[in-house]
Amino acid sequence: MVYEYKHRRKYLNQGFHRLFLLCILFANIIIGRTTGGFQFFLKFQISLARFQCLQCGACCTGDPGAVFVAGPEIEKIAEFFSLPVPDFIRKYLYPYKDSYSIDEDDSGRCLFYEGKCRIYPVRPLQCRTFPFWFNYLRAEKKWRQIEKECPGIGKGKVFTKDEILEILWHSSVPLSHDGIACETK
């Protein structure tokens, strides 16, 4: 069975995805490998990739999508705007799965994007881990497509395969209400 990881279904399958990644990493430990287990599942392997967010808005505008935010992230962003959490939620978020998603305008533009990201220092995990998302790393065609759409790919810091897999792992860790999982790179 081919595992489909479509944008809108990302969080529907999140529990399965986390369990699968945990099993892969556990298998790596047993057989003495630290990151190679993803090779069993990822058809496309990136050994090095350059990326620097240019805040161009390519990933923040256009087609509608869901940007998942959890409790600790909501609190950080609300504090960044000096707003009480209930007011922040009412103004910028909508209910999504078991938490919230950042709202968009009618054209699909994130409400926090106005020429650049207004919440960049406290942006959600989903934004911080772009473009190293599972759905882009599982097939070369998808990676090549996002390379054309994002001008930050190919610029800036060089990420090694191990760093990319670490980002991928952090993006699959559940966000707890104590904020531990939110403290990622």
N, CA and C of each residue as an Amber inpcrd file, in Angstrom:
protein
   555
   0.8410000  -1.1840000   0.0000000   0.0000000   0.0000000   0.0000000
   0.8820000   1.2410000   0.0000000   0.5960000   2.1440000  -0.8720000
   1.3620000   3.3810000  -0.9420000   0.7820000   4.3500000   0.0790000
   1.6380000   4.8630000   0.9230000   1.2040000   5.7960000   1.9630000
   1.1040000   7.1910000   1.3600000  -0.0770000   7.7250000   1.3240000
  -0.2750000   9.0480000   0.7590000  -0.2310000  10.0650000   1.8880000
   0.5340000  11.1020000   1.6910000   0.7060000  12.1160000   2.7220000
   0.3140000  13.4670000   2.1500000  -0.9410000  13.6040000   1.8350000
  -1.4240000  14.8190000   1.1990000  -1.4870000  15.9480000   2.2130000
  -1.3390000  17.1710000   1.7000000  -1.2630000  18.3650000   2.5410000
  -2.4160000  18.4460000   3.5410000  -3.6240000  18.3410000   3.0800000
  -4.7700000  18.5040000   3.9690000  -4.9760000  17.3160000   4.8960000
  -4.4290000  16.1700000   4.5670000  -4.5960000  14.9830000   5.4020000
  -3.4330000  14.7870000   6.3460000  -2.5050000  15.7290000   6.3720000
  -1.2760000  15.5690000   7.1550000  -1.5710000  15.2350000   8.6060000
  -2.4470000  15.9900000   9.2320000  -2.6680000  15.7860000  10.6510000
  -3.6770000  14.6800000  10.9330000  -4.4470000  14.2870000   9.9280000
  -5.3290000  13.1470000  10.0830000  -4.4950000  11.8880000  10.3110000
  -3.3920000  11.7820000   9.5800000  -2.5260000  10.6150000   9.6760000
  -1.3440000  10.8350000  10.6200000  -1.3580000  11.9230000  11.3690000
  -0.2130000  12.2880000  12.1980000   0.1410000  11.2050000  13.2190000
  -0.8490000  10.6060000  13.8590000  -0.5670000   9.5700000  14.8520000
   0.1340000   8.3780000  14.2230000  -0.3590000   7.9230000  13.0760000
   0.2820000   6.8180000  12.3700000   1.6920000   7.2000000  11.9550000
   1.8460000   8.4240000  11.4530000   3.1490000   8.9120000  10.9890000
   4.1690000   8.8960000  12.1210000   3.7860000   9.3880000  13.2920000
   4.6940000   9.4040000  14.4460000   5.0850000   7.9950000  14.8510000
   4.1020000   7.1130000  14.9050000   4.3680000   5.7270000  15.2770000
   5.3070000   5.0700000  14.2650000   5.0790000   5.3260000  12.9880000
   5.9260000   4.7530000  11.9510000   7.3630000   5.2540000  12.0990000
   7.5520000   6.5600000  12.3000000   8.8980000   7.1080000  12.4480000
   9.5870000   6.5590000  13.6940000   8.8290000   6.4150000  14.7660000
   9.3930000   5.8450000  15.9910000   9.8600000   4.4110000  15.7440000
   9.0670000   3.6240000  15.0310000   9.4600000   2.2450000  14.7100000
  10.7210000   2.2260000  13.8590000  10.8100000   3.1180000  12.8790000
  11.9920000   3.1800000  12.0170000  13.2260000   3.5330000  12.8420000
  13.1180000   4.5380000  13.7000000  14.2670000   4.9390000  14.5080000
  14.6600000   3.8300000  15.4860000  13.6790000   3.1400000  16.0650000
  13.9730000   2.0330000  16.9580000  14.6900000   0.9160000  16.1970000
  14.2300000   0.6310000  14.9880000  14.8890000  -0.3870000  14.1570000
  16.3250000   0.0220000  13.8520000  16.5470000   1.3090000  13.6340000
  17.9040000   1.7990000  13.3710000  18.8240000   1.5290000  14.5550000
  18.3070000   1.7310000  15.7490000  19.1140000   1.4990000  16.9530000
  19.4660000   0.0230000  17.0640000  18.4920000  -0.8270000  16.8270000
  18.7160000  -2.2650000  16.9290000  19.7650000  -2.7360000  15.9260000
  19.7070000  -2.2320000  14.6950000  20.6520000  -2.6990000  13.6870000
  21.8870000  -1.8040000  13.5920000  22.0170000  -0.8500000  14.5310000
  23.2320000  -0.0530000  14.6250000  23.3450000   1.0840000  13.6350000
  22.2220000   1.5580000  13.1390000  22.2440000   2.6810000  12.2130000
  21.5010000   3.8360000  12.8610000  21.9250000   5.0560000  12.6070000
  21.2920000   6.1820000  13.2760000  20.2400000   6.8720000  12.4230000
  20.4240000   6.9680000  11.1280000  19.4480000   7.6740000  10.3090000
  19.0350000   6.9130000   9.0720000  19.6760000   5.8270000   8.7400000
  19.4230000   5.1320000   7.4880000  18.0620000   4.4920000   7.3650000
  17.3270000   4.3240000   8.4560000  16.0450000   3.6540000   8.3990000
  15.0410000   4.3330000   7.5180000  15.1550000   5.6290000   7.3610000
  14.2420000   6.3280000   6.4870000  14.4220000   5.8720000   5.0410000
  15.5680000   5.2830000   4.7150000  15.7880000   4.8060000   3.3600000
  14.7810000   3.7330000   2.9850000  14.2650000   2.9840000   3.9600000
  13.2730000   1.9670000   3.6600000  11.9710000   2.6030000   3.1790000
  11.7300000   3.8220000   3.5680000  10.4520000   4.4560000   3.2720000
  10.5740000   5.6240000   2.3160000  11.6320000   6.4080000   2.4460000
  11.8080000   7.5450000   1.5550000  12.4210000   7.0500000   0.2530000
  11.7200000   7.2560000  -0.8250000  12.2050000   6.7880000  -2.1180000
  13.3180000   7.6900000  -2.6370000  13.2740000   8.9450000  -2.2670000
  14.2330000   9.9320000  -2.7480000  15.1490000  10.3020000  -1.5940000
  16.4370000  10.2560000  -1.8230000  17.3980000  10.5570000  -0.7710000
  18.1430000  11.8460000  -1.0800000  18.1370000  12.7730000  -0.1550000
  18.8920000  14.0060000  -0.2710000  20.0920000  13.8650000   0.6510000
  21.2740000  14.0400000   0.1230000  22.4470000  13.9590000   0.9880000
  22.8160000  15.3420000   1.5170000  22.5990000  16.3670000   0.7220000
  22.8420000  17.7510000   1.1350000  21.7780000  18.6410000   0.5110000
  21.3790000  19.6750000   1.2180000  20.4460000  20.6490000   0.6580000
  20.7470000  22.0010000   1.2760000  20.6930000  23.0270000   0.4630000
  20.8570000  24.3900000   0.9610000  19.4720000  24.9970000   1.1160000
  19.2900000  25.7410000   2.2030000  18.0180000  26.4380000   2.3800000
  18.1970000  27.6240000   3.3190000  17.5480000  28.7010000   2.9340000
  17.4490000  29.8810000   3.7880000  16.0970000  30.5180000   3.5040000
  15.3040000  30.7000000   4.5320000  14.0090000  31.3420000   4.3440000
  14.2370000  32.7990000   3.9530000  13.6800000  33.1740000   2.8180000
  13.8000000  34.5460000   2.3260000  12.5670000  35.3740000   2.6760000
  11.6090000  34.7530000   3.3540000  10.3450000  35.3860000   3.7130000
   9.6550000  35.9730000   2.4880000   9.7420000  35.2460000   1.3780000
   9.1690000  35.6960000   0.1080000   7.6560000  35.4840000   0.0480000
   7.1570000  34.5780000   0.8740000   5.7330000  34.3000000   0.8960000
   5.2800000  33.1860000  -0.0220000   6.2000000  32.5580000  -0.7340000
   5.8110000  31.4770000  -1.6620000   5.0670000  30.3620000  -0.9340000
   5.4590000  30.0510000   0.3020000   4.7900000  28.9840000   1.0510000
   3.6740000  29.5320000   1.9430000   3.5290000  30.8410000   2.0110000
   2.5460000  31.4750000   2.9040000   1.3340000  32.0070000   2.1560000
   1.3800000  31.9340000   0.8340000   0.3160000  32.4980000   0.0060000
  -0.0910000  31.4780000  -1.0500000  -1.1710000  31.7360000  -1.7240000
  -1.5980000  30.8520000  -2.8170000  -2.6340000  29.8570000  -2.3720000
  -2.4330000  28.6020000  -2.7640000  -3.4120000  27.5580000  -2.4540000
  -3.6970000  27.4980000  -0.9610000  -4.9830000  27.3760000  -0.6060000
  -5.3050000  27.2460000   0.8170000  -4.6770000  25.9930000   1.4130000
  -4.3680000  26.0720000   2.6710000  -3.7810000  24.9460000   3.3900000
  -3.9880000  25.1360000   4.8740000  -3.5460000  24.1940000   5.6370000
  -3.6840000  24.2570000   7.0860000  -2.3070000  24.3830000   7.7120000
  -2.1350000  25.3850000   8.5710000  -0.9070000  25.5360000   9.3530000
  -1.2930000  25.2580000  10.7990000  -0.9740000  24.0500000  11.2270000
  -1.3410000  23.5690000  12.5560000  -0.5700000  24.3270000  13.6350000
  -1.2750000  24.7720000  14.6580000  -0.6450000  25.3800000  15.8370000
  -1.2340000  24.7270000  17.0790000  -0.3670000  24.4320000  18.0320000
  -0.7920000  23.7810000  19.2720000  -0.6400000  24.7500000  20.4410000
  -1.0910000  24.3230000  21.6050000  -1.1260000  25.1530000  22.8100000
   0.0730000  26.0380000  23.0610000   1.2750000  25.4730000  23.1970000
   2.4400000  26.3060000  23.5020000   2.7720000  27.3060000  22.3960000
   2.5490000  26.9050000  21.1600000   2.8060000  27.8190000  20.0430000
   1.8050000  28.9710000  20.0600000   0.5650000  28.6490000  20.3440000
  -0.4770000  29.6750000  20.4200000  -0.1100000  30.6930000  21.4910000
   0.3150000  30.2010000  22.6420000   0.6900000  31.0980000  23.7420000
   1.8600000  32.0030000  23.3580000   2.8750000  31.4360000  22.6870000
   4.0460000  32.2250000  22.2820000   3.6780000  33.3140000  21.2800000
   2.8430000  32.9550000  20.3070000   2.4650000  33.9400000  19.2870000
   1.5630000  35.0070000  19.8940000   0.6250000  34.6070000  20.7580000
  -0.2450000  35.5840000  21.4230000   0.5830000  36.5470000  22.2620000
   1.5630000  36.0150000  22.9860000   2.4500000  36.8580000  23.7960000
   3.2510000  37.8140000  22.8980000   3.6850000  37.3380000  21.7440000
   4.4290000  38.1560000  20.7850000   3.6050000  39.3750000  20.3600000
   2.2810000  39.2070000  20.2360000   1.3730000  40.3020000  19.8740000
   0.8040000  41.0170000  21.0940000   1.2040000  40.5940000  22.2840000
   0.6780000  41.1550000  23.5390000  -0.8440000  41.0620000  23.5990000
  -1.3450000  39.9120000  23.1810000  -2.7840000  39.6680000  23.2080000
  -3.0890000  38.5280000  24.1680000  -4.2230000  38.6030000  24.8610000
  -4.6600000  37.4350000  25.6320000  -4.9410000  36.2860000  24.6620000
  -4.6630000  35.0730000  25.0830000  -4.8170000  33.9030000  24.2070000
  -6.2180000  33.8090000  23.6030000  -7.3120000  33.9800000  24.3930000
  -8.6480000  33.8750000  23.7720000  -8.8730000  34.9140000  22.6560000
  -8.3700000  36.1220000  22.8460000  -8.5150000  37.1550000  21.8100000
  -7.6900000  36.8050000  20.5760000  -6.5000000  36.2900000  20.8000000
  -5.6460000  35.8880000  19.6930000  -6.3150000  34.7760000  18.8820000
  -6.8360000  33.7740000  19.5770000  -7.5020000  32.6580000  18.9010000
  -8.6800000  33.1670000  18.0770000  -9.4940000  34.0150000  18.6510000
 -10.6730000  34.5420000  17.9740000 -10.2970000  35.3350000  16.7180000
  -9.1880000  36.0790000  16.7920000  -8.8020000  36.9660000  15.6940000
  -8.0340000  36.2600000  14.5720000  -7.2090000  35.2570000  14.8890000
  -6.2730000  34.7180000  13.9030000  -6.3760000  33.2150000  13.6100000
  -7.1360000  32.4590000  14.3930000  -7.1380000  31.0060000  14.2420000
  -8.5390000  30.4700000  13.9810000  -8.5910000  29.2390000  13.5170000
  -9.8640000  28.5250000  13.4240000  -9.6400000  27.1000000  13.9310000
 -10.6780000  26.4680000  14.4860000 -10.5220000  25.1050000  15.0190000
 -10.0870000  24.1430000  13.9110000  -9.1080000  23.3080000  14.2580000
  -8.6020000  22.3270000  13.2930000  -8.1540000  21.1000000  14.0590000
  -8.7480000  19.9680000  13.7390000  -8.4760000  18.7100000  14.4300000
  -8.6290000  18.9170000  15.9410000  -7.5790000  18.6230000  16.7160000
  -7.6700000  18.7720000  18.1660000  -7.0270000  20.0680000  18.6470000
  -6.7640000  21.0020000  17.7430000  -6.1880000  22.2860000  18.1260000
  -6.6950000  23.3720000  17.1700000  -5.7730000  24.1000000  16.5420000
  -6.1450000  25.2070000  15.6680000  -5.2310000  25.2750000  14.4500000
  -5.6900000  26.0500000  13.4620000  -4.8840000  26.3710000  12.2970000
  -4.9310000  27.8800000  12.1160000  -3.8610000  28.4180000  11.5390000
  -3.8210000  29.8530000  11.2670000  -4.7720000  30.1510000  10.1170000
  -5.5630000  31.1700000  10.2980000  -6.5380000  31.5520000   9.2900000
  -5.8430000  32.2060000   8.0960000  -6.5560000  32.2570000   6.9860000
  -6.0540000  32.8460000   5.7410000  -7.0790000  33.8440000   5.2260000
  -6.6410000  34.7380000   4.3530000  -7.6060000  35.6170000   3.6940000
  -8.2380000  34.8610000   2.5250000  -9.1020000  35.5130000   1.7720000
  -9.8170000  34.8390000   0.6860000  -8.9050000  34.3180000  -0.4190000
  -7.7160000  34.8950000  -0.5710000  -6.8000000  34.4560000  -1.6280000
  -5.8890000  33.3140000  -1.1650000  -5.9880000  32.9160000   0.1010000
  -5.1520000  31.8350000   0.6260000  -3.8870000  32.3320000   1.3050000
  -3.7610000  33.6310000   1.4960000  -2.5750000  34.2070000   2.1400000
  -2.7160000  34.0950000   3.6540000  -1.6700000  33.6060000   4.3070000
  -1.6350000  33.5310000   5.7680000  -1.8660000  34.9280000   6.3410000
  -2.6530000  35.0090000   7.3900000  -2.9370000  36.3190000   7.9980000
  -1.6970000  36.9900000   8.5840000  -0.6340000  36.2290000   8.7940000
   0.5830000  36.8050000   9.3600000   1.6050000  37.1940000   8.2940000
   1.2450000  37.0130000   7.0350000   2.1740000  37.3870000   5.9660000
   1.7230000  38.6960000   5.3330000   2.5680000  39.7270000   5.4940000
   2.3240000  41.0390000   4.8830000   3.6480000  41.5490000   4.3300000
   4.0610000  41.0010000   3.2060000   5.3490000  41.3600000   2.6220000
   6.4980000  40.5770000   3.2380000   6.3130000  40.1480000   4.4640000
   7.2060000  39.2330000   5.1780000   6.4170000  38.6680000   6.3510000
   6.9820000  37.6610000   6.9740000   6.2870000  37.0000000   8.0790000
   6.3290000  37.8860000   9.3270000   5.1550000  38.2180000   9.8450000
   5.0820000  39.0590000  11.0460000   5.3580000  38.2800000  12.3250000
   5.3720000  36.9420000  12.2440000   5.6200000  36.1310000  13.4460000
   6.8710000  35.2720000  13.2870000   7.7640000  35.6540000  12.4010000
   8.9180000  34.8200000  12.0730000   9.6730000  34.3040000  13.3080000
   9.9700000  35.1310000  14.3160000  10.7140000  34.6140000  15.4790000
   9.9500000  33.5590000  16.2920000   8.6230000  33.5440000  16.1760000
   7.8080000  32.6120000  16.9620000   6.8970000  31.7700000  16.0620000
   7.2620000  31.6370000  14.8010000   6.4210000  30.9020000  13.8490000
   6.2470000  29.4450000  14.2990000   5.1460000  28.8290000  13.8910000
   4.8620000  27.4460000  14.3040000   5.8840000  26.4450000  13.7720000
   5.9130000  25.2940000  14.3970000   6.8150000  24.2120000  14.0070000
   6.6700000  23.8730000  12.5300000   5.4640000  23.8220000  12.0440000
   5.2220000  23.4920000  10.6410000   5.9510000  24.4820000   9.7290000
   5.9720000  25.7430000  10.0870000   6.6680000  26.7580000   9.2910000
   8.1840000  26.6550000   9.4790000   8.6170000  26.3820000  10.7010000
  10.0630000  26.3010000  10.9860000  10.7320000  25.1280000  10.2860000
   9.9900000  24.0710000  10.0100000  10.5930000  22.8890000   9.4010000
  10.4720000  22.8660000   7.8730000   9.7790000  23.8170000   7.2950000
   9.6930000  23.8960000   5.8270000  11.0770000  24.1910000   5.2670000
  11.5070000  23.6010000   4.1640000  10.8320000  22.7070000   3.2230000
  11.0870000  21.2340000   3.5170000  11.6330000  20.9400000   4.6750000
  12.0050000  19.5610000   4.9910000  10.8250000  18.7980000   5.5790000
   9.7540000  18.7570000   4.8110000   8.5560000  18.0400000   5.2020000
   8.5790000  16.6660000   4.5600000   7.9830000  15.7220000   5.2490000
   7.9580000  14.3440000   4.7990000   7.4480000  14.2130000   3.3580000
   6.3500000  14.9200000   3.0430000   5.7690000  14.7600000   1.7060000
   6.6870000  15.2780000   0.6060000   7.5850000  16.1960000   0.9000000
   8.5330000  16.6820000  -0.1070000   9.7620000  15.7850000  -0.2020000
  10.0940000  15.1100000   0.8690000  11.3090000  14.2910000   0.8930000
  11.0820000  12.8540000   0.4330000   9.8560000  12.4680000   0.2720000
   9.6020000  11.0620000  -0.0660000   9.7000000  10.7540000  -1.5480000
   9.7510000  11.7860000  -2.3910000   9.8580000  11.5390000  -3.8310000
  10.6100000  12.6900000  -4.4860000  11.5280000  12.3580000  -5.3360000
  12.3380000  13.3790000  -6.0100000  11.4610000  14.3570000  -6.7830000
  10.4060000  13.8840000  -7.4140000   9.5060000  14.7500000  -8.1830000
   8.9080000  15.8470000  -7.2960000   8.4940000  15.4640000  -6.0910000
   7.9190000  16.4560000  -5.1710000   8.9780000  17.4710000  -4.7230000
  10.1970000  16.9790000  -4.4530000  11.2700000  17.8880000  -4.0520000
  11.5970000  18.8560000  -5.1880000  11.6810000  18.3540000  -6.4080000
  11.9850000  19.2110000  -7.5660000  10.8860000  20.2450000  -7.7700000
   9.6510000  19.8660000  -7.5170000   8.5280000  20.7960000  -7.6490000
   8.6520000  21.9280000  -6.6280000   8.9270000  21.6000000  -5.3760000
   9.0220000  22.6310000  -4.3500000  10.2710000  23.4900000  -4.5490000
  11.3170000  22.9110000  -5.1370000  12.5190000  23.6800000  -5.4740000
  12.1870000  24.8150000  -6.4330000  11.2820000  24.5500000  -7.3790000
  10.8770000  25.5700000  -8.3620000  10.0220000  26.6590000  -7.7120000
   9.2580000  26.2880000  -6.6970000   8.3370000  27.2190000  -6.0530000
   8.9980000  28.0680000  -4.9770000  10.0460000  27.5530000  -4.3410000
  10.6720000  28.2390000  -3.2020000  12.0530000  28.7710000  -3.5940000
  12.2160000  30.0870000  -3.6830000  13.5260000  30.6360000  -4.0510000
  14.5860000  30.4940000  -2.9630000  14.2000000  30.1060000  -1.7570000
  15.1650000  29.9160000  -0.6740000  15.9000000  28.5910000  -0.7400000
  15.3550000  27.6320000  -1.5030000  16.0310000  26.3470000  -1.6740000
  17.1950000  26.5660000  -2.6360000  18.3710000  26.1370000  -2.2000000
  19.5790000  26.3500000  -3.0000000  20.3930000  27.5320000  -2.5040000
  19.8910000  28.2230000  -1.4850000  20.5960000  29.3680000  -0.9120000
  20.8150000  29.1250000   0.5750000  21.7730000  29.8330000   1.1400000
  21.9550000  29.8060000   2.5880000  22.6750000  28.5920000   3.1210000
  22.2860000  28.2040000   4.3270000  22.9370000  27.1240000   5.0700000
  22.8380000  25.7950000   4.3310000  23.9140000  25.0280000   4.4060000
  23.9190000  23.6700000   3.8730000  23.4540000  22.7370000   4.9870000
  22.4150000  21.9630000   4.7060000  21.8930000  20.9790000   5.6450000
  22.3630000  19.5970000   5.1990000  22.9620000  18.8690000   6.1140000
  23.3890000  17.5030000   5.8130000  22.1830000  16.5730000   5.8910000
  22.3560000  15.3740000   5.4150000  21.2900000  14.3810000   5.4780000
  20.8590000  14.1520000   6.9250000  21.8300000  14.0640000   7.8410000
  21.4920000  13.8520000   9.2490000  20.6900000  15.0210000   9.8150000
  21.0450000  16.2470000   9.4380000  20.2870000  17.4170000   9.9060000
  18.8690000  17.4080000   9.3460000  18.7400000  17.0380000   8.0900000
  17.4180000  16.9680000   7.4700000  16.5620000  15.9170000   8.1690000
  17.1450000  14.7670000   8.4570000  16.3990000  13.7140000   9.1450000
  16.0470000  14.1210000  10.5730000  16.9100000  14.8780000  11.2110000
  16.6100000  15.4040000  12.5530000  15.4160000  16.3580000  12.4940000
  15.3910000  17.2240000  11.4900000  14.2610000  18.1440000  11.3050000
  12.9880000  17.3460000  11.0450000  13.1010000  16.3340000  10.1990000
  11.9560000  15.4880000   9.8910000  11.4390000  14.8060000  11.1510000
  12.3600000  14.3370000  11.9840000  11.9590000  13.7060000  13.2440000
  11.2460000  14.7060000  14.1440000  11.8050000  15.8960000  14.3060000
  11.1760000  16.9020000  15.1660000   9.8010000  17.3010000  14.6460000
   9.6440000  17.3090000  13.3370000   8.3450000  17.6980000  12.7880000
   7.2910000  16.6260000  13.0120000   7.6970000  15.4250000  13.4060000
   6.7330000  14.3540000  13.6540000   6.4540000  14.1590000  15.1300000
   7.1990000  14.8280000  16.0040000   7.0120000  14.6830000  17.4440000
   5.7630000  15.4550000  17.8570000   4.9040000  14.8520000  18.6580000
   3.6870000  15.5500000  19.0630000   4.0010000  16.7920000  19.8880000
   3.1690000  17.7950000  19.7190000   3.3280000  19.0240000  20.4900000
   2.5670000  18.8690000  21.7960000   3.2870000  18.8850000  22.8810000
   2.6510000  18.7230000  24.1790000   2.2740000  20.0850000  24.7500000
   1.4260000  20.0740000  25.7380000   0.9810000  21.3320000  26.3330000
   2.0410000  21.9760000  27.2140000   3.1240000  21.2550000  27.5070000
   4.1810000  21.8630000  28.3000000   5.2340000  22.5550000  27.4380000
   5.1130000  22.4240000  26.1020000   5.9890000  23.1580000  25.2060000
   7.3090000  22.4890000  24.9040000   7.5650000  21.3180000  25.4330000
   8.8650000  20.6670000  25.2390000   9.1290000  20.4060000  23.7650000
   8.1570000  19.8600000  23.0530000   8.3690000  19.5140000  21.6560000
   8.4570000  20.7440000  20.7650000   8.0150000  21.8730000  21.2500000
   8.0490000  23.0910000  20.4400000   9.4420000  23.7100000  20.3920000
  10.3110000  23.2970000  21.2510000  11.6560000  23.8660000  21.3060000
  12.5780000  23.1480000  20.3310000  12.3250000  23.3200000  19.0440000
  13.1490000  22.7000000  18.0160000  13.9300000  23.7580000  17.2850000
  14.8170000  23.3110000  16.4180000  15.6400000  24.2410000  15.6440000
  14.8140000  25.0520000  14.6960000
